[in-house]
Amino acid sequence: MSQYRGGIDMLELLGLDTEAERVYRALLAYPDEGVSTLAQRLALPESDLRGCLDRLSALALIQPAAREGTGFRPLDAELAMELLLARQQAELAAHQQKVKASRAAAVQLIAECSTLRPSPGGLDEERLTGPAEIRDRLARLAADTQHEIMTFAPGGAHTAADLEASRGPNAALLDRGVTMRTVYLGSVRNHQPTLEHVDWLHQHGGQVRTAPTLPVRMIIADRREAVLPLHTSDANSGAVVLTGEGTIAALCALFENIWQNATPLGTMVERDMDGLTRQHREALRLLLQGLTDEGIAKRLGVSPRTARRIAAELMEALQARSRFQAGAHAVQNGWLPLNRT
């Protein structure tokens, strides 16, 4: 446990301040000494020493000795270094994930604001009312598309009839060489008609991935027009066609961000080192945001019964009796980053 040249304390970079490191070194040399004796040895006020001990304990670098009042048991120096490095790596990974999430949230906000703002009657926005008008406009959009269609398809599995009806228009696009990329909710992996439809799309050149949740139903054509619902709770009641350059750029960025992190449908659902799928992770995040089982079910595109089962599995895995306790255990286990102000 040494220092970089130039006076930069390596352990301080890893989250251990100079004073706490000094106490840790003393504990390695004199593990049997109590607080008073250690304070005298280091010429520290007992209050300052106890503060250092609290920080070392929070970092899991020390534990009280087996018998109360007989000192502390410090973690071996080599293991302590590995622990600090692992914690720093975990925090870095969490920060990187926050950056990705912040970017996605920013462009999602632009998308939602674009659909909710009053129509100015300008040339960059067109309002559609009712399913028939939406259907006709989407047919014209598909006919005019030359290069690429990007789609978010939230709301869970579609009916077999709807999937069958979409094959004709999809085939026409793919036969013209149009690239089709679609992101479904991960819940469709358990819906056989959707899996059969995806297999058909793959055979014809379409690309499909899944994500635990999706921000909004959306279709983007040739990176020049985007169709979004006026009301996310009822996609058939109305829609808006957006063509503003800045808005389209933001929506394309949102799509690419989610596409890059989505899982190709047809591959095995991966579990992380904690045994969690991405759906589990997202359900945990929604659970700790205070969403009800019905709210979680809607976001994941599953039934309320399935949402309750997922929540019960998470609570059991975390050995938690309440959602508050589940949150605390999730942070302690490293399943979720600790929010810092």
ZAROMI-260106 format. One record per residue (C-alpha): x, y, z; residue number from 1. Coordinates in steps of 0.05 Angstrom, whole numbers, plus 5000, padded with zeros to 4 digits. Last residue first. Example, Ala and Ser with C-alpha at 12.3 -4.5 7.8 and 13.67 -1.06 7.14 Angstrom:
// ZAROMI-260106
+------+------+------+-----+
:    u :    v :    w :  nr :
+------+------+------+-----+
: 5273 : 4979 : 5143 :   2 :
: 5246 : 4910 : 5156 :   1 :
+------+------+------+-----+
// end
This chain:
// ZAROMI-260106
+------+------+------+-----+
:    u :    v :    w :  nr :
+------+------+------+-----+
: 4480 : 5281 : 4915 : 341 :
: 4499 : 5208 : 4909 : 340 :
: 4453 : 5152 : 4890 : 339 :
: 4481 : 5084 : 4911 : 338 :
: 4488 : 5042 : 4849 : 337 :
: 4440 : 4982 : 4844 : 336 :
: 4455 : 4908 : 4849 : 335 :
: 4517 : 4922 : 4890 : 334 :
: 4494 : 4877 : 4946 : 333 :
: 4489 : 4936 : 4994 : 332 :
: 4450 : 4976 : 4942 : 331 :
: 4401 : 4919 : 4930 : 330 :
: 4396 : 4906 : 5005 : 329 :
: 4374 : 4978 : 5019 : 328 :
: 4325 : 4977 : 4961 : 327 :
: 4295 : 4910 : 4983 : 326 :
: 4288 : 4937 : 5054 : 325 :
: 4247 : 4995 : 5027 : 324 :
: 4206 : 4946 : 4985 : 323 :
: 4190 : 4905 : 5046 : 322 :
: 4207 : 4836 : 5074 : 321 :
: 4275 : 4830 : 5040 : 320 :
: 4318 : 4769 : 5031 : 319 :
: 4345 : 4801 : 4967 : 318 :
: 4332 : 4738 : 4926 : 317 :
: 4263 : 4732 : 4959 : 316 :
: 4245 : 4804 : 4945 : 315 :
: 4269 : 4796 : 4873 : 314 :
: 4229 : 4732 : 4862 : 313 :
: 4167 : 4765 : 4893 : 312 :
: 4174 : 4825 : 4847 : 311 :
: 4180 : 4779 : 4786 : 310 :
: 4118 : 4739 : 4808 : 309 :
: 4078 : 4803 : 4820 : 308 :
: 4097 : 4828 : 4750 : 307 :
: 4076 : 4761 : 4721 : 306 :
: 4007 : 4767 : 4755 : 305 :
: 4001 : 4839 : 4732 : 304 :
: 4010 : 4813 : 4660 : 303 :
: 4072 : 4832 : 4621 : 302 :
: 4092 : 4891 : 4576 : 301 :
: 4149 : 4912 : 4621 : 300 :
: 4123 : 4983 : 4632 : 299 :
: 4050 : 4959 : 4639 : 298 :
: 4068 : 4904 : 4688 : 297 :
: 4109 : 4952 : 4730 : 296 :
: 4050 : 4999 : 4735 : 295 :
: 4003 : 4941 : 4754 : 294 :
: 4052 : 4916 : 4806 : 293 :
: 4053 : 4987 : 4835 : 292 :
: 4110 : 5035 : 4819 : 291 :
: 4149 : 5061 : 4879 : 290 :
: 4214 : 5079 : 4844 : 289 :
: 4244 : 5019 : 4880 : 288 :
: 4199 : 4971 : 4842 : 287 :
: 4215 : 5006 : 4776 : 286 :
: 4290 : 4996 : 4787 : 285 :
: 4279 : 4924 : 4809 : 284 :
: 4235 : 4911 : 4748 : 283 :
: 4290 : 4939 : 4703 : 282 :
: 4343 : 4895 : 4734 : 281 :
: 4298 : 4833 : 4730 : 280 :
: 4283 : 4848 : 4657 : 279 :
: 4358 : 4856 : 4644 : 278 :
: 4366 : 4785 : 4672 : 277 :
: 4394 : 4774 : 4742 : 276 :
: 4439 : 4717 : 4765 : 275 :
: 4484 : 4764 : 4804 : 274 :
: 4541 : 4755 : 4754 : 273 :
: 4494 : 4776 : 4698 : 272 :
: 4442 : 4733 : 4664 : 271 :
: 4436 : 4729 : 4589 : 270 :
: 4372 : 4715 : 4551 : 269 :
: 4393 : 4667 : 4496 : 268 :
: 4395 : 4695 : 4426 : 267 :
: 4336 : 4694 : 4378 : 266 :
: 4316 : 4766 : 4391 : 265 :
: 4379 : 4809 : 4390 : 264 :
: 4387 : 4842 : 4458 : 263 :
: 4380 : 4918 : 4465 : 262 :
: 4437 : 4964 : 4488 : 261 :
: 4456 : 4988 : 4419 : 260 :
: 4383 : 4993 : 4399 : 259 :
: 4366 : 5036 : 4460 : 258 :
: 4419 : 5088 : 4444 : 257 :
: 4405 : 5085 : 4369 : 256 :
: 4330 : 5098 : 4380 : 255 :
: 4342 : 5157 : 4426 : 254 :
: 4393 : 5187 : 4379 : 253 :
: 4343 : 5179 : 4322 : 252 :
: 4291 : 5215 : 4365 : 251 :
: 4339 : 5272 : 4379 : 250 :
: 4357 : 5280 : 4305 : 249 :
: 4284 : 5279 : 4286 : 248 :
: 4268 : 5335 : 4336 : 247 :
: 4325 : 5378 : 4311 : 246 :
: 4306 : 5369 : 4237 : 245 :
: 4232 : 5382 : 4248 : 244 :
: 4191 : 5328 : 4211 : 243 :
: 4142 : 5303 : 4263 : 242 :
: 4079 : 5263 : 4248 : 241 :
: 4032 : 5264 : 4308 : 240 :
: 3984 : 5210 : 4330 : 239 :
: 3913 : 5201 : 4355 : 238 :
: 3866 : 5156 : 4393 : 237 :
: 3898 : 5092 : 4369 : 236 :
: 3961 : 5097 : 4412 : 235 :
: 3921 : 5100 : 4477 : 234 :
: 3962 : 5106 : 4541 : 233 :
: 4019 : 5141 : 4506 : 232 :
: 3973 : 5197 : 4484 : 231 :
: 3990 : 5236 : 4421 : 230 :
: 4023 : 5174 : 4393 : 229 :
: 4088 : 5181 : 4354 : 228 :
: 4104 : 5181 : 4279 : 227 :
: 4173 : 5205 : 4257 : 226 :
: 4194 : 5234 : 4190 : 225 :
: 4263 : 5250 : 4161 : 224 :
: 4310 : 5195 : 4187 : 223 :
: 4288 : 5152 : 4128 : 222 :
: 4224 : 5134 : 4165 : 221 :
: 4220 : 5136 : 4241 : 220 :
: 4164 : 5097 : 4277 : 219 :
: 4151 : 5106 : 4351 : 218 :
: 4114 : 5077 : 4410 : 217 :
: 4145 : 5110 : 4472 : 216 :
: 4198 : 5100 : 4525 : 215 :
: 4212 : 5025 : 4518 : 214 :
: 4224 : 4976 : 4574 : 213 :
: 4263 : 4911 : 4584 : 212 :
: 4292 : 4916 : 4513 : 211 :
: 4286 : 4869 : 4454 : 210 :
: 4319 : 4865 : 4386 : 209 :
: 4294 : 4853 : 4315 : 208 :
: 4327 : 4860 : 4247 : 207 :
: 4290 : 4848 : 4181 : 206 :
: 4323 : 4811 : 4123 : 205 :
: 4266 : 4767 : 4096 : 204 :
: 4284 : 4705 : 4136 : 203 :
: 4295 : 4749 : 4197 : 202 :
: 4225 : 4779 : 4190 : 201 :
: 4193 : 4709 : 4186 : 200 :
: 4231 : 4688 : 4249 : 199 :
: 4205 : 4751 : 4281 : 198 :
: 4134 : 4732 : 4262 : 197 :
: 4143 : 4663 : 4292 : 196 :
: 4170 : 4693 : 4356 : 195 :
: 4111 : 4741 : 4358 : 194 :
: 4061 : 4683 : 4350 : 193 :
: 4099 : 4644 : 4406 : 192 :
: 4096 : 4697 : 4460 : 191 :
: 4147 : 4685 : 4515 : 190 :
: 4202 : 4725 : 4482 : 189 :
: 4150 : 4780 : 4474 : 188 :
: 4164 : 4801 : 4547 : 187 :
: 4231 : 4831 : 4525 : 186 :
: 4194 : 4891 : 4497 : 185 :
: 4202 : 4899 : 4422 : 184 :
: 4255 : 4939 : 4384 : 183 :
: 4249 : 4939 : 4308 : 182 :
: 4301 : 4952 : 4253 : 181 :
: 4280 : 4949 : 4180 : 180 :
: 4328 : 4966 : 4124 : 179 :
: 4292 : 4981 : 4059 : 178 :
: 4317 : 4938 : 4001 : 177 :
: 4254 : 4943 : 3960 : 176 :
: 4236 : 4872 : 3978 : 175 :
: 4242 : 4892 : 4052 : 174 :
: 4190 : 4947 : 4045 : 173 :
: 4140 : 4904 : 4006 : 172 :
: 4150 : 4846 : 4055 : 171 :
: 4135 : 4892 : 4113 : 170 :
: 4071 : 4917 : 4080 : 169 :
: 4047 : 4845 : 4068 : 168 :
: 4072 : 4818 : 4135 : 167 :
: 4034 : 4868 : 4178 : 166 :
: 3967 : 4832 : 4172 : 165 :
: 3997 : 4768 : 4200 : 164 :
: 4024 : 4805 : 4261 : 163 :
: 3956 : 4838 : 4272 : 162 :
: 3921 : 4771 : 4267 : 161 :
: 3970 : 4737 : 4315 : 160 :
: 3956 : 4791 : 4366 : 159 :
: 4012 : 4836 : 4388 : 158 :
: 4055 : 4821 : 4449 : 157 :
: 4072 : 4875 : 4500 : 156 :
: 4056 : 4948 : 4497 : 155 :
: 4120 : 4974 : 4466 : 154 :
: 4139 : 4970 : 4392 : 153 :
: 4196 : 5020 : 4378 : 152 :
: 4209 : 5024 : 4304 : 151 :
: 4264 : 5045 : 4256 : 150 :
: 4249 : 5043 : 4181 : 149 :
: 4306 : 5054 : 4131 : 148 :
: 4323 : 5070 : 4059 : 147 :
: 4269 : 5089 : 4009 : 146 :
: 4206 : 5103 : 4049 : 145 :
: 4150 : 5135 : 4008 : 144 :
: 4105 : 5074 : 4007 : 143 :
: 4116 : 5063 : 4082 : 142 :
: 4096 : 5134 : 4098 : 141 :
: 4034 : 5129 : 4054 : 140 :
: 4013 : 5065 : 4091 : 139 :
: 4028 : 5099 : 4158 : 138 :
: 3983 : 5157 : 4139 : 137 :
: 3926 : 5110 : 4120 : 136 :
: 3931 : 5072 : 4186 : 135 :
: 3934 : 5136 : 4228 : 134 :
: 3872 : 5164 : 4193 : 133 :
: 3834 : 5098 : 4204 : 132 :
: 3857 : 5092 : 4277 : 131 :
: 3831 : 5160 : 4299 : 130 :
: 3859 : 5230 : 4291 : 129 :
: 3925 : 5249 : 4259 : 128 :
: 3963 : 5314 : 4273 : 127 :
: 4019 : 5339 : 4227 : 126 :
: 4081 : 5375 : 4250 : 125 :
: 4140 : 5408 : 4216 : 124 :
: 4100 : 5453 : 4169 : 123 :
: 4070 : 5496 : 4223 : 122 :
: 4000 : 5493 : 4253 : 121 :
: 4029 : 5512 : 4321 : 120 :
: 4004 : 5446 : 4351 : 119 :
: 4003 : 5449 : 4427 : 118 :
: 4061 : 5412 : 4459 : 117 :
: 4050 : 5339 : 4479 : 116 :
: 4082 : 5300 : 4423 : 115 :
: 4145 : 5342 : 4419 : 114 :
: 4151 : 5344 : 4494 : 113 :
: 4151 : 5269 : 4496 : 112 :
: 4206 : 5264 : 4443 : 111 :
: 4249 : 5318 : 4475 : 110 :
: 4242 : 5283 : 4542 : 109 :
: 4263 : 5217 : 4510 : 108 :
: 4324 : 5252 : 4482 : 107 :
: 4345 : 5274 : 4551 : 106 :
: 4327 : 5208 : 4585 : 105 :
: 4369 : 5169 : 4535 : 104 :
: 4429 : 5214 : 4548 : 103 :
: 4419 : 5210 : 4623 : 102 :
: 4414 : 5134 : 4619 : 101 :
: 4479 : 5128 : 4581 : 100 :
: 4514 : 5175 : 4629 :  99 :
: 4484 : 5137 : 4688 :  98 :
: 4510 : 5072 : 4660 :  97 :
: 4580 : 5101 : 4655 :  96 :
: 4574 : 5123 : 4728 :  95 :
: 4552 : 5054 : 4750 :  94 :
: 4612 : 5023 : 4713 :  93 :
: 4658 : 5072 : 4747 :  92 :
: 4627 : 5057 : 4815 :  91 :
: 4637 : 4982 : 4803 :  90 :
: 4709 : 4993 : 4782 :  89 :
: 4722 : 5034 : 4845 :  88 :
: 4691 : 4980 : 4889 :  87 :
: 4734 : 4927 : 4856 :  86 :
: 4796 : 4969 : 4866 :  85 :
: 4780 : 4981 : 4939 :  84 :
: 4767 : 4906 : 4950 :  83 :
: 4831 : 4886 : 4914 :  82 :
: 4871 : 4935 : 4956 :  81 :
: 4839 : 4909 : 5020 :  80 :
: 4854 : 4837 : 4999 :  79 :
: 4928 : 4855 : 4992 :  78 :
: 4929 : 4892 : 5059 :  77 :
: 4894 : 4836 : 5098 :  76 :
: 4829 : 4861 : 5127 :  75 :
: 4835 : 4892 : 5196 :  74 :
: 4808 : 4858 : 5258 :  73 :
: 4796 : 4909 : 5312 :  72 :
: 4813 : 4917 : 5385 :  71 :
: 4799 : 4877 : 5448 :  70 :
: 4740 : 4917 : 5474 :  69 :
: 4687 : 4867 : 5452 :  68 :
: 4714 : 4797 : 5439 :  67 :
: 4712 : 4773 : 5366 :  66 :
: 4748 : 4836 : 5343 :  65 :
: 4708 : 4890 : 5310 :  64 :
: 4713 : 4889 : 5234 :  63 :
: 4759 : 4928 : 5188 :  62 :
: 4766 : 4942 : 5113 :  61 :
: 4692 : 4934 : 5099 :  60 :
: 4690 : 5004 : 5067 :  59 :
: 4637 : 5025 : 5118 :  58 :
: 4683 : 4997 : 5172 :  57 :
: 4741 : 5038 : 5149 :  56 :
: 4697 : 5101 : 5148 :  55 :
: 4671 : 5086 : 5218 :  54 :
: 4741 : 5073 : 5243 :  53 :
: 4763 : 5140 : 5215 :  52 :
: 4706 : 5175 : 5251 :  51 :
: 4724 : 5138 : 5314 :  50 :
: 4794 : 5164 : 5309 :  49 :
: 4770 : 5235 : 5300 :  48 :
: 4726 : 5230 : 5362 :  47 :
: 4783 : 5198 : 5401 :  46 :
: 4827 : 5258 : 5388 :  45 :
: 4888 : 5235 : 5349 :  44 :
: 4960 : 5229 : 5373 :  43 :
: 4968 : 5164 : 5334 :  42 :
: 4991 : 5123 : 5394 :  41 :
: 4944 : 5160 : 5441 :  40 :
: 4884 : 5147 : 5396 :  39 :
: 4904 : 5073 : 5389 :  38 :
: 4907 : 5065 : 5465 :  37 :
: 4838 : 5098 : 5473 :  36 :
: 4806 : 5059 : 5416 :  35 :
: 4830 : 4990 : 5436 :  34 :
: 4895 : 4957 : 5415 :  33 :
: 4895 : 4885 : 5392 :  32 :
: 4907 : 4898 : 5318 :  31 :
: 4973 : 4935 : 5329 :  30 :
: 5012 : 4934 : 5263 :  29 :
: 4953 : 4924 : 5216 :  28 :
: 4912 : 4971 : 5260 :  27 :
: 4965 : 5025 : 5253 :  26 :
: 4963 : 5019 : 5177 :  25 :
: 4888 : 5026 : 5179 :  24 :
: 4892 : 5088 : 5223 :  23 :
: 4941 : 5121 : 5174 :  22 :
: 4895 : 5101 : 5116 :  21 :
: 4837 : 5135 : 5151 :  20 :
: 4878 : 5199 : 5158 :  19 :
: 4899 : 5198 : 5085 :  18 :
: 4830 : 5186 : 5056 :  17 :
: 4808 : 5119 : 5028 :  16 :
: 4764 : 5124 : 4966 :  15 :
: 4807 : 5093 : 4912 :  14 :
: 4840 : 5158 : 4894 :  13 :
: 4856 : 5167 : 4967 :  12 :
: 4889 : 5099 : 4965 :  11 :
: 4935 : 5121 : 4908 :  10 :
: 4958 : 5182 : 4946 :   9 :
: 4986 : 5232 : 4896 :   8 :
: 5052 : 5258 : 4924 :   7 :
: 5090 : 5264 : 4859 :   6 :
: 5106 : 5191 : 4856 :   5 :
: 5046 : 5147 : 4868 :   4 :
: 5037 : 5123 : 4940 :   3 :
: 5042 : 5056 : 4973 :   2 :
: 5000 : 5000 : 5000 :   1 :
+------+------+------+-----+
// end
